Amino acid sequence: PLTMNATDSRHRPSLFRLLPRLACQDRSPRAAQVTFALAIGCVVFSSIWLGLGASRLWDRDEPRNARCTMEMLQRGDWIVPMFNDQLRTHKPILLYWCQMGSFAILGTNDFAARFSGATAASFAVLATAWLGYRLGNRSIAFWSAAALATSMMFVVAARAATPDPLLIGTGTVGVACLISGWLSQTASGSWKLDAAG
């Protein structure tokens, strides 16, 4: 008969132990990039994309945003957001444009309504991983991206048909671009930020 004590369970591989090891192990450069991308992809897929369209639009804003987008599509109007034949200026137009594109490609359904937000949130996680790599190493990149991708409020926002994930995604990518420009300029010595002016 097999007997196991409490310490034996530590030696069994689990997803939470395996992914960081795979993402951060030293290998050939190409293999390291592939395993890192797969590890980040698994985290993003499991926290943001898995079952994205399984639940109905439930928040007060989700059905209103989706209905406004449907009305804009039906009218063929990409400029004026209308909800129940009334001007809707509560939300930024970018949300409706993104939803119109996903409705046109994926059809009018709950998954398509949330697709643009999940895509933007995925870009936020990737930008966070990229920043972690540029400012640290693969381990920092993986753990910072995993921390963001599994934060409860981030996941709730990422899975909603609201403008919040678009704001998070564009803001994070914008910060990543700013830091990238700053790092490349400071390396060449031509652009330096200093508090004294």
Disulfide bonds with the S-S distance in Angstrom:
none
